[in-house]
Structures are given as structure tokens and as C-alpha cells.
Amino acid sequence: MTPRSSQLCWPTMQGSSADILFEEAYDEMQLGDVPLEAVHTYLYGFTGEVVHLRGMISLSLTLGITPIRKTCLLKFLVVDIPSAYNVILGRPMLNAFQAVISTYHMKIKFPVSR
């Protein structure tokens, strides 16, 4: 994925019950050969508004740098709303990576096999 600026913006929302991939970032990834799974539910934003879901996609996400890295397959909801971010990583990602977040230290820790 090509970053929108010099940095890739990936906030981690501990309260978010979904991993979100924004439509603009999805389109930039050019995954035309990977179909979106249909989603028959609603997603509600922070202010209670209903967010249009384009679908769901399974993608692998790698955190860390070799040799200390971990890769997990995650299901992202693709949403059709403008955002300054590419993705929001929520509780499903934290659980998949067995991650612990320290907001004080602005760090995320997760176990890796060596």
C-alpha cells in the first residue's frame, strides 16, 4: 500500500470492535482480483451515524521488522467514508496478535516466535 503522505497512519482503537479499511486505501491497493465478501449488517460511527459498508476482505497484516515480526490474517470491513487514515486497527487485531497497548508509552507489544 502506498502511504498517503510520508507516514502511514494506523491508529489503534481499543474500543473498536472491528478492523476498518477505508475505501480510498482499498482502491489504492488495487486488489481487483480479490473479491469483497458481502456484509449484511450495519456499522455505527462514534456519533451514532450509520456507516455504509462496501464489504469485508481478508488480508494479512505484518507488524514489526525482521527478525522480530509477526503476521496474522485479519478480516477488514471496507467502509465508504472519507478519512485521514488508511485503516483503524481494533480489538480483533489486538486479539489476533495477542497485543498489549501502553497509551502512556505510545507502544504496542506482542509476542513473536524466534
Secondary structure, 3 states (H helix, E strand, C coil): CCCCCCCCCCCECCCCCCEEEEHHHHHHCCCCCCCCECCCCCEECCCCCEECEEEEEEEEEEEEECCEEEEEEEEEEEECCCCCCCEEECHHHHHHCCCEEECCCCEEECCCCC
